[in-house]
Amino acid sequence: MNDLYETFQLLKVRPANVIGSRSIEALFVFVQGWRSHRSYAPDDDAFAEAFFCSFNSFVEHELGQSPSAKGWAMLISEASTDDTALNLFLELLERFYEKHRDDEVSKESGSSL
């Protein structure tokens, strides 16, 4: 089975094959399903853990929003159009992934000292 980040990469090529459409709402439902599955079948996907814990606040920060009860899908929807929301998600996802990867490298470097 792919990890969450690998699955998100498939959205770049054929989003309709992964989530059924290009809508941010369909993506949100898909992600919530993934999250629910992880609660019943835990895995060691560190990126998924970071995504579910921190992506919402990352999106708030990147879009210049104050913390709110709005989820990442609503924030992205409000900052884009239906046609551009998935692309904005993928851009934000790449920035988040790079930050997560850099944080992991820093942790590993710090623990080996």
Secondary structure as GFF3:
##gff-version 3
##sequence-region A 1 113
A	DSSP	alpha_helix	4	13	.	.	.	ID=ss1
A	DSSP	alpha_helix	15	19	.	.	.	ID=ss2
A	DSSP	alpha_helix	24	40	.	.	.	ID=ss3
A	DSSP	alpha_helix	46	62	.	.	.	ID=ss4
A	DSSP	alpha_helix	72	78	.	.	.	ID=ss5
A	DSSP	alpha_helix	85	111	.	.	.	ID=ss6
###
